[in-house]
Amino acid sequence: MFKEVFSSGFSVFSIFSSQNKISSGHKGILLRSFCFILLFFFVSSSLIHCSKPKPKSNSEIERLKPKKKADDRDQDSDLSNREYFDEDAEGKPIERKPEPSPGVNLRSYASGSSGCKKGNCKNGEGIYVYDTKDVYSGRFVDEMREGWGTLAYSDGDRYEGNWSEDRKSGAGRYVFRDGSVFSGAFSGEGSGNGKYIKAGRALKCKLENRKLFCK
């Protein structure tokens, strides 16, 4: 395009110079003006061309799209068939360090006399110390344990789980003082079926009156 403009402009300049008697000095001025106009046109065209955004290719568009995070079970179909999620890819139990025990703080209430130590131990959330020095923290209904709560025994064991009419009932776990854990479904006082994990080994067991019976 620039070449065509230059050729046309130069032709006009030649015709104008041949048909009009002008001095060589005026010709120089006219030629410089013509060159300046061509230079201005060239620079303007270049700037306009550079300012146009370059269209992105399909591969660039796909690369810039946000990636969806896949669920673990989408990536590995074997996970959907796991009975327990504390197993590794080969189905071996994973040894887990015991979590910080809430029973440690509860034990501090056992140093004094028995009775309600905090909150509402009749209908609400509270902390109660029994004559045995066991400490319960959780919900009460009509002075009975109801809903989710933790019972820290005087010997260091503890139960964390659901209660119904002052008895362990439903999902819960029993944490022994050595860090081993029994998790399962409880029915009745201290009775439940579930899984016992100790030192990375998992067993199906039954818990009765705080005693384990494993297969």
Buried (B, 14 or more C-beta within 10 A) or exposed (E): EEEEBBEEBEEEBEEEBEEEEEEEEEBEEBEEEBEEEBEEBBEEEEEEEEEEEEEEEEEEEEEEEEEEEEEEEEEEEEBEEEEEEBBEEEEEBEEEEEEEBBBEEBBEBBEEEBEBBEBEBEEEBBBBBBEEBBBBBBBBBEEBBBEBBBBBBEEBBBBBBBBBEBBBBBBBBBBBEEBBBBBBBBEEEBBBBBBBBBEEEBEEBBBBEBEBEEE
